[in-house]
Amino acid sequence: MTLDRRRLLCLVAGVAAVPATTCLASAQTYPVRPITIVVPYTAGGPGDTVARVLVERLKEALGQPLVIENVTGANGSIAVGRVARAAPDGYTLSLGAWNTHVSNGVLYALPYDVMNDFEPVALLASFSSMVAVRRTVPANDLKEFITWLKANPGKVSQGSPGIGSVGHVAGIYFQNRVGAQIQHVPYRGSAPAMQDLVAGQIDMMIDAPAVVLPQLRAGAIKAFAVLKKTRLPQAADVPTVDEAGLPGFYASNWFGFWVPKGTPKDIVATLNAAVVRTLADPALRQRFGDLGYEVPSPNQQTPEALGAFQRAEIEKWWPIIRAANIKGE
C-alpha cells in the first residue's frame, strides 16, 4: 500500500477534518523525526530544568531528538495555546504545570479549554509547598504563627511569585482555613520574593522546597510546615502540616506532558511508555530528588491518572480562585 493510498483511505474513512499528516504519523513507526517540547518558562527555571533533565533519556527511549522551545508570556498560556493549535501527530508536546493546566483555565479567557483540548500523556514530577516566615516573626511553630496572625489582622504580608501562582492561591486557601487577613504582595518570581523575606520586608511565603530550603539551612528564615502528608527527606525536622496543626492543608506544584486533542492513542501510548521508562532511571530519580522533586508512583504515571489528577485539582482550586475574584494580569 502506497502512502498516497493510505491518505486516501484515511479521508474516505471519514476523518477528512484531521490533517493528513496525523493519519500518516499513525501509519508509520512513530516517531520518525524530532519532537518539540514547548516549555512555558524561561531557560533555567524549574519547569525548564525538568524538561532538560528528561530530554536526554527520552531521546534514548524514543530514538529521536527532542527539541526544547521556551515560549513565555501570559502565565504560560501563550505556550499552551501554541500546542493546542498544533497538528495532533505526536511531534509537539506541552510541558504543563499547575498554573498552565489548572489555574489559567479560570484566570484568563483562553482560546482553548485546559481539559478538553489536550490529551494527557504522563505526570512527571511534583513538589509540595512549604510555609516559610521571616526569621524575626514572634512564633516558633505553625500554631503560634496562626495565633499571631489573628492578633494582627491585615497587618501581615505574604509574598508570592505572582498573581494566580500556587503561592498566591495557597495563601488565600490558608487565610480561609485559619480565618485571618493577610496582605498579598506579588513579585515577578520566587527569587525576589525570597530576598525580601530574608530582608524582613515581608512576613511569609508559601513556596517550593527548592526556594525555601537554602535560606532555611542558612538560618535566614523559619519554616513551619511542609504542605503534604509526609516529611521531606531534605528537611526531616520540618513537620507536615498535619503534624503542625492544620490537617489536610495540602498544596503542591507539578509538571506533566500533554499533546493536542485528537492525537492517536497509539502515539500517546508510545510517549507514555517512554516517560515511564525514563522516570524509572535511578540517576534521573536521584537528580529530581536533589532538586526537591518527587517522582510519581507507577500507578500515577498513566494518561488516565494525569487526566483524573488534573480534574481533581480543577475541582479543588477553581472555586477558591473564583471566590477571591482573582484575574490574570
C-alpha positions as CSV (number, residue, x, y, z in Angstrom):
1,M,0.0,0.0,0.0
2,T,1.4,3.4,-1.0
3,L,1.4,6.4,1.2
4,D,-0.9,8.2,-1.2
5,R,-3.4,5.4,-0.9
6,R,-3.1,5.5,2.9
7,R,-4.0,9.1,2.8
8,L,-7.0,8.4,0.6
9,L,-8.2,5.7,2.9
10,C,-8.0,8.0,5.9
11,L,-10.1,10.6,4.1
12,V,-12.6,8.1,2.8
13,A,-12.9,6.7,6.4
14,G,-14.5,10.0,7.5
15,V,-11.6,11.8,9.1
16,A,-11.2,14.4,6.4
17,A,-11.2,17.1,9.1
18,V,-8.0,15.6,10.6
19,P,-4.7,16.7,8.9
20,A,-3.4,14.0,6.5
21,T,-0.1,14.1,8.4
22,T,-1.9,12.8,11.5
23,C,-3.0,9.6,9.7
24,L,0.4,9.2,8.2
25,A,2.1,9.6,11.6
26,S,0.0,6.7,12.9
27,A,0.6,4.6,9.8
28,Q,4.4,4.9,10.1
29,T,6.5,3.8,13.0
30,Y,6.3,6.7,15.4
31,P,8.4,8.7,15.9
32,V,10.3,9.3,12.6
33,R,11.6,12.8,13.2
34,P,12.5,15.2,16.1
35,I,9.9,16.1,18.7
36,T,9.4,19.6,20.1
37,I,8.6,20.2,23.7
38,V,7.1,23.6,24.2
39,V,8.1,24.9,27.7
40,P,6.1,27.9,29.0
41,Y,9.0,29.2,31.1
42,T,12.3,30.9,30.6
43,A,15.5,28.8,30.4
44,G,16.8,27.9,33.9
45,G,13.5,27.9,35.7
46,P,12.0,24.9,37.5
47,G,9.9,23.8,34.5
48,D,12.7,24.2,32.1
49,T,15.0,22.2,34.4
50,V,12.5,19.4,34.5
51,A,12.3,19.3,30.7
52,R,16.1,19.3,30.2
53,V,16.7,16.6,32.8
54,L,14.2,14.4,30.9
55,V,15.3,15.2,27.3
56,E,18.5,13.0,27.0
57,R,16.9,9.9,28.5
58,L,13.7,10.4,26.5
59,K,15.8,10.6,23.4
60,E,17.2,7.2,24.1
61,A,13.7,5.8,24.8
62,L,12.1,7.3,21.6
63,G,15.1,7.1,19.3
64,Q,14.6,10.7,18.1
65,P,16.0,14.1,19.2
66,L,13.8,16.2,21.4
67,V,14.0,20.0,21.0
68,I,13.0,22.3,23.9
69,E,11.3,25.5,22.8
70,N,10.9,28.1,25.5
71,V,7.7,30.2,24.9
72,T,6.9,32.7,27.7
73,G,4.1,35.1,28.4
74,A,0.6,35.3,30.0
75,N,1.4,32.9,32.8
76,G,2.2,30.1,30.2
77,S,-1.0,30.4,28.2
78,I,0.8,31.5,25.0
79,A,2.9,28.4,25.0
80,V,0.0,26.1,25.8
81,G,-2.1,27.8,23.1
82,R,0.5,27.0,20.6
83,V,0.3,23.3,21.4
84,A,-3.5,23.4,21.3
85,R,-3.2,24.6,17.7
86,A,-0.5,22.2,16.7
87,A,-1.1,19.1,14.5
88,P,-2.2,16.1,16.6
89,D,0.6,13.9,15.4
90,G,2.8,13.5,18.5
91,Y,5.5,15.8,17.4
92,T,4.5,18.8,19.6
93,L,4.3,18.3,23.4
94,S,3.2,20.7,26.0
95,L,5.2,20.7,29.3
96,G,2.5,22.0,31.6
97,A,2.1,22.6,35.3
98,W,-0.5,23.6,37.9
99,N,-0.7,27.2,36.6
100,T,-0.9,26.3,32.9
101,H,-3.4,23.4,33.1
102,V,-5.4,24.4,36.2
103,S,-5.4,28.0,37.4
104,N,-5.1,29.6,33.9
105,G,-8.4,28.0,33.0
106,V,-10.2,30.3,35.4
107,L,-7.8,33.3,35.4
108,Y,-8.0,34.0,31.7
109,A,-10.5,34.0,28.8
110,L,-8.5,31.4,26.9
111,P,-9.0,30.4,23.2
112,Y,-8.7,26.7,24.3
113,D,-10.0,24.5,27.1
114,V,-7.4,23.3,29.5
115,M,-9.1,19.9,29.9
116,N,-10.9,19.2,26.6
117,D,-8.3,20.4,24.0
118,F,-5.5,18.1,25.1
119,E,-4.7,14.5,25.6
120,P,-2.8,13.8,28.9
121,V,0.4,11.8,28.5
122,A,2.0,11.5,31.9
123,L,2.6,13.2,35.2
124,L,6.3,13.9,35.5
125,A,7.2,15.3,38.9
126,S,5.8,17.3,41.8
127,F,7.0,19.3,44.7
128,S,5.0,20.3,47.8
129,S,5.0,23.8,49.1
130,M,6.3,25.0,52.5
131,V,5.1,27.7,54.9
132,A,8.1,30.0,55.4
133,V,8.3,33.1,57.5
134,R,10.9,35.9,58.3
135,R,13.4,35.0,61.0
136,T,12.1,37.6,63.4
137,V,8.4,36.6,63.4
138,P,7.5,36.1,67.1
139,A,6.4,32.5,66.7
140,N,8.1,29.1,66.9
141,D,5.7,26.9,65.2
142,L,2.6,27.0,62.9
143,K,0.1,27.2,65.8
144,E,1.8,30.1,67.4
145,F,2.1,31.8,63.9
146,I,-1.6,31.4,63.3
147,T,-2.3,33.0,66.8
148,W,0.0,35.9,65.9
149,L,-1.8,36.3,62.5
150,K,-5.2,36.6,64.2
151,A,-3.9,39.1,66.6
152,N,-2.6,41.3,63.7
153,P,-5.5,41.2,61.1
154,G,-4.5,42.8,57.8
155,K,-1.0,43.7,59.0
156,V,0.8,40.5,58.0
157,S,2.2,40.4,54.4
158,Q,2.7,37.4,52.2
159,G,4.9,37.4,49.1
160,S,4.3,35.2,46.1
161,P,5.8,34.6,42.6
162,G,2.8,36.4,41.1
163,I,-0.9,36.8,40.6
164,G,-2.5,33.3,40.3
165,S,0.6,31.4,41.3
166,V,0.4,28.4,43.6
167,G,1.9,30.5,46.3
168,H,-0.8,33.2,45.8
169,V,-3.8,30.9,45.7
170,A,-2.4,28.7,48.5
171,G,-2.1,31.9,50.6
172,I,-5.8,32.6,50.0
173,Y,-6.6,29.0,51.0
174,F,-4.5,29.5,54.1
175,Q,-6.5,32.6,55.1
176,N,-9.8,30.8,54.5
177,R,-8.7,27.9,56.7
178,V,-7.3,29.9,59.6
179,G,-9.7,32.9,59.5
180,A,-7.0,35.5,59.2
181,Q,-6.5,38.5,56.9
182,I,-3.2,38.7,55.0
183,Q,-1.9,41.3,52.6
184,H,-0.7,39.8,49.3
185,V,2.4,41.2,47.7
186,P,3.0,39.8,44.2
187,Y,6.5,39.6,42.8
188,R,8.0,38.6,39.4
189,G,9.1,35.2,40.5
190,S,10.1,33.4,43.7
191,A,13.7,34.7,43.9
192,P,12.9,38.4,44.6
193,A,10.1,37.5,47.0
194,M,12.5,35.3,49.0
195,Q,15.1,38.1,49.0
196,D,12.5,40.4,50.7
197,L,11.5,37.6,53.1
198,V,15.2,37.2,54.2
199,A,15.4,41.0,54.5
200,G,12.3,41.2,56.6
201,Q,10.3,43.3,54.1
202,I,7.5,40.7,54.0
203,D,6.3,38.3,56.7
204,M,5.7,35.0,55.0
205,M,5.7,32.9,51.8
206,I,4.3,29.6,50.6
207,D,6.7,28.3,48.1
208,A,8.7,25.3,46.9
209,P,11.4,23.5,48.9
210,A,14.0,24.5,46.3
211,V,13.3,28.1,47.2
212,V,12.9,27.7,50.9
213,L,15.5,25.2,52.0
214,P,18.7,27.1,51.1
215,Q,17.6,30.0,53.2
216,L,16.3,27.8,56.0
217,R,19.7,26.0,56.2
218,A,21.4,29.3,56.3
219,G,19.3,30.3,59.3
220,A,17.9,33.3,57.4
221,I,14.2,32.3,57.7
222,K,11.9,29.9,59.6
223,A,9.9,27.1,58.1
224,F,6.8,25.9,60.0
225,A,5.4,23.1,57.8
226,V,5.5,21.2,54.5
227,L,2.1,21.0,52.9
228,K,1.9,17.3,52.3
229,K,1.2,14.0,54.2
230,T,4.9,13.1,54.7
231,R,8.0,15.0,55.7
232,L,10.7,16.0,53.2
233,P,13.8,13.8,53.3
234,Q,15.8,17.0,52.7
235,A,14.2,18.7,55.8
236,A,13.2,15.9,58.1
237,D,12.9,18.3,61.1
238,V,10.2,20.4,59.4
239,P,6.8,18.9,60.4
240,T,4.0,18.1,57.9
241,V,1.0,20.4,58.0
242,D,-1.0,17.6,59.6
243,E,1.6,17.4,62.4
244,A,1.8,21.2,62.7
245,G,-1.9,21.5,63.5
246,L,-3.6,22.3,60.1
247,P,-4.6,18.9,58.8
248,G,-5.4,18.5,55.2
249,F,-4.0,21.8,54.1
250,Y,-2.1,20.5,51.1
251,A,-0.7,22.4,48.2
252,S,1.8,21.4,45.5
253,N,3.1,22.3,42.1
254,W,3.6,19.6,39.5
255,F,4.6,19.0,35.9
256,G,3.1,16.9,33.1
257,F,3.1,16.2,29.4
258,W,0.1,16.8,27.2
259,V,-0.4,16.6,23.4
260,P,-3.1,18.2,21.2
261,K,-6.6,16.7,21.3
262,G,-7.1,14.0,18.7
263,T,-3.5,12.6,18.9
264,P,-3.9,8.9,18.1
265,K,-4.0,6.6,21.1
266,D,-1.0,4.5,19.9
267,I,1.1,7.6,19.8
268,V,0.0,8.7,23.3
269,A,0.9,5.2,24.5
270,T,4.3,5.3,22.9
271,L,5.1,8.7,24.5
272,N,3.8,7.4,27.9
273,A,5.9,4.3,27.7
274,A,9.0,6.4,27.0
275,V,8.2,8.6,30.0
276,V,7.6,5.6,32.3
277,R,10.9,4.1,31.2
278,T,12.7,7.4,31.8
279,L,11.2,8.0,35.2
280,A,12.4,4.6,36.3
281,D,16.0,5.5,35.7
282,P,17.9,5.7,39.1
283,A,20.1,8.6,38.0
284,L,17.1,10.7,36.9
285,R,15.3,9.9,40.2
286,Q,18.3,11.0,42.1
287,R,18.6,14.2,40.1
288,F,15.0,15.0,40.7
289,G,15.4,14.2,44.4
290,D,18.4,16.6,44.6
291,L,16.1,19.3,43.1
292,G,13.4,18.7,45.6
293,Y,11.1,17.0,43.1
294,E,9.1,13.8,43.7
295,V,8.6,11.2,41.0
296,P,5.1,9.9,40.9
297,S,4.4,6.2,41.7
298,P,3.9,3.9,38.7
299,N,0.1,3.9,39.0
300,Q,0.2,7.8,38.8
301,Q,2.2,7.7,35.6
302,T,-0.7,6.7,33.2
303,P,-2.5,9.2,30.9
304,E,-5.7,8.3,32.7
305,A,-4.2,9.1,36.1
306,L,-2.9,12.5,34.9
307,G,-6.4,13.3,33.5
308,A,-8.1,12.4,36.8
309,F,-5.5,14.3,38.8
310,Q,-5.9,17.5,36.7
311,R,-9.7,17.2,37.0
312,A,-9.4,16.9,40.8
313,E,-7.1,19.9,41.0
314,I,-9.5,22.0,39.0
315,E,-12.4,20.9,41.3
316,K,-10.4,21.9,44.3
317,W,-8.8,25.2,43.2
318,W,-11.2,26.8,40.8
319,P,-13.8,27.7,43.5
320,I,-11.1,29.2,45.7
321,I,-9.8,31.4,42.8
322,R,-13.4,32.4,41.7
323,A,-14.4,33.3,45.3
324,A,-11.3,35.5,45.6
325,N,-12.1,37.1,42.2
326,I,-8.5,36.7,41.0
327,K,-7.9,37.7,37.4
328,G,-4.8,37.1,35.3
329,E,-2.6,40.1,34.5
